[in-house]
């Protein structure tokens, strides 16, 4: 049987756990007076995932900087996102240092997002479990690879494999790209077609199969819908490009399975957590069965 690989969207989990406690001003400062709440939350989440999924390989994918090639395509891409809180900033490097010291394999490349790294790995690796809070990644589901979308805490997820996605949406995961193209994504700063939300976009792709199929049959739509699409044709095409995850990022795929082999030495992990003064994560680790 193909080895089971767990791939984690690092920034998604880090931000999730930072905001889970920061709204109560619980930043968990260490002995160096550095906030660690996001780091400790992500570590606990990662440890629990190891217990739940029992992977043979583990990869943590990272965004590398706030800009990507998509900003070259479209100036407004993610332009509406505010700078991270000052308590978050030192945790970006801290989490990578801790994950490195523990021995987790991490990957990221300047100019691309973690989604693109994950998408590229998904093109070459079977039996992959992707963990994120980003629905954009749903397009990567296939017959062997699945996605766990974070829902609550460390143990509740929306679980999607190919059949579950098909049953819920009535389209294939790849067709989800065109749904996003029509409806846009406010958090990413692209608008799709004004006046078309997710329900309408989904129905249009269920009926016509793709944006191309829709445009070929534009005359079958109501005059009002035709007007919406014709008025926003440029936005539709750009949104389609932005919605598609890049799957040929120049990451090093040779030896990836060897480099990402999962082997956790609990004593070593505890030493790392103690060295970085991450007592909450250390205490949580002791409650798990990772043998």
N, C-alpha and C positions, 0 to 999 in steps of 0.2 A: 504493500500500500504506500502511496505517496506520503512523504513526511508532511505533518501538519505545521503550517507557519502562521504565527500570529503577527500581524503588522498593525502598529498603533499610530494614529495621527497625533503626534506629540503635542503640537500647539493647541489642538482642540481640547485635549485633556488638561493641559496646564492652565489654560484660561478658565475652563469649567470649574476647576477646583480653587483657583484664585478667587473667583467671584462667589463661590459657595460659602466662603467665610468672610471675605473682605467687607461685605455689606454690613456685617456686625462689628467691623473694625478688629477682627481676629486675624492678625497677620503672623502670629507664631514666631516672634523674633528669636534668633539664635544668640549664642554668646558673643558674636561679633556685631550684634545689633542689626542683623540683616533679616528681612522678612522671609519666611519659608513656607507660608500657607499653601501656595500653589504647588511647590515642589513636594511637600509632604502629602498633599492630596493626590497628586499624580502617582507618586510612589505607591501609596496604598492601593490605588485603583489598579496599577500595573501588577502588583503582587496578587491581588484578588483575581485578576484575569489569568494569571499563571495557574492558580488553583482551579479555576473554572474550565479553562480550555486545554490544559495539559499539552502545550505545544512542544514540537521538536525543535522549532526555530522561532526566534523573536527578532523583529525589526522595528525600530522606532524611527518614523519619518518626520522630518522637520521642514518648516518654511525657513528660508535663509534670507532674512531681510524683509522689508515691507513692500518692496517692488518686485514685479515679475515681468516676463515677456508680455503679459496681457496689458500692462501699462503702456507698452510701446504700441500695441494695437489700438488701445482706447484710453484716452487720458483720464476719463472719469472712473476707471475701474477701481473699486474700493476706496474712492476719494472721500467718501463720506464717513470713513472710520476715524474715530478719535484716537489720539495717542494713548498708549497704555498708562495706567496710573503709576506714579513713581515707585510705589511699593512692588510693582510687578517687574520693573526693569531689571534689577539684579538677579531675578529668578530665572531669566532666560538662559544665562550662562551657567548658573548654579545647577539647574536640572540636567543639563548636558554633561557637566563635570561629574555629577553623582552617578548618572546612568553609565558613563564611561568607566568610572571606578568600580562599579558593580560588575561590569562586563557585558552589558547589553550592546548589541550592534545598532548603530545609529547611522542614518543617511539623510542627506539633503544636498541641494546644489543651487548655487546662486542663480537667480533669474527664473527659478521655478518654485512651485508651491509643493507642500507635502502631498497634496492630492495627485500631483503629476508623478512624484516619486512612487507613490502607492500604485497609480495606474500603470506605470512602467513595469513594476514588479508583478502586478497582476497579469500582465501579458505573457509572463514567462514562468510563473509559479502556479501550480495547482494546489488544491486543498489549502486555501488561504482564508483566514478569518481576519477581516478588516474591522477595527474598532475606531469609531469617530462619532461626532455629533453632527456631521456635515452630510446632508442628504444628497449633495452633488455626487458623492461616491456611489450612490445606488446604481449609477450607470455601469459600474465595474462588475456587477454581479454576473456570474455565468453558471454553468452546470456544476462547477467544482468549487467556486469561490463564493463566500457569503459575507454579509455585513451585519455587525451588531451596532446599532445606533444607540448612543447613550440616552437613558430615560430618567433614572433616578438612582442616586447613590452609586455604589460599586457593583451592584448585582442585577439591576433592572435595565433591560434593553428592549428595543424593537428589533426582533430577529428577522432577517431577510435572507433566504436563499432564492434560487431562480423561480421555483414554483410558488413560494410565498409572495414574491413580488408580482408575478403574473396574476395571481389570484386577487391581490389587492388593487392593482392598477389596470389590469386588462391590456397591458402593453409589455413589450420586452424591456429589460433594463436599458439597452442601447437607445430605444425610442424615447427614454426619459430626457435625453439631451434636447430633443425637439420640443418637448413639453416646456422645459426651462427656457428655451429660445422664445417661445410665444409668451410665456407669463413673466419672464424677466426674473431678476433677483435683486430686491432692494438692498439687501445687506452687502452685495457685491457691486452695487452701483450701476447695473444695467437694467433697462426697463422693458425689453421685449416689445410687445405691441400694447399700446395704451388701451385700457378697457378690457383686456383679456386676463382673467385670473386663472388659478390652477384648474378649477373644475372645467372651465370652457376649453382651456388648452389641452387638457387630458382627453376630453371628448373629441376634439378636432383630430388629435393624433390617433385615437382609437379608430376613428372613421376613415381617415385618409392615409395613415401609416407613417407619414413623415411630413416635414415642412415642404419638401419638393412635391409630394403627392397632393398636399393641400393647395399649393400654388397652381398646380396643373388643373385643379378642379375648382378654382376660385369662383367661377360662374355659378356653381351650385349653392353658394352661400347666400345669405340674406344681403341685400344692398348695404345695410349698415355694417355688417361684418366685413364685407369686401372693402368698404371705405376705411375701416380701422386698419386692416392689413396693408392696403396700398399706401396709406398715409405714413405708416411706420416701417416700410420695407427695409430701409437702411438700418434701422435699429434692430429689426428682426434678424437680419443677416449677421450683424455684429454680435448680437446676443447668442446666436447659434454658435459662433466661433468661440465666444468667451465661456459658454456653458460646457463645452467639450473638454474633458480632461486630456492632457497631453500624455501619450503612452510611449513616447520614444525619447525620454529624457536620457542624456548621456551619463548614466550612473554605471558603476562597475558591476556587471552581472556575473562575470566569471568568478567562481568560488563563493558566490553569495550564500549558498546553503552552508558551506563550511564556516564562513565567518559569522553567521548568525545562529549557529547551533546553541540551543538553550541548555545551559548547565549551571545551576544555581547552588553555590556553596553558602549555606545559611550563615556559618560562622564568619565567612568573608564579608557577606552582605551586612551583618551586624556591625562588623568593624568599620565598614565604610560609613554606615549611618551614624555611628558614634563619632567618627572623625569629623563628619559634617554637622554634628550636633542636631540630628533629626530624630529626636526621641519619640515623637508621636508615631512616625512611620515605623520605628524600631519596635515599639510596643505592639502596633497592629500586626506586624510580621509574625510575632510570636503566637498570634491567635489562629494562624493559617496552617493548613496541612499541605506543605510543598515537597514532601518527601518523595 
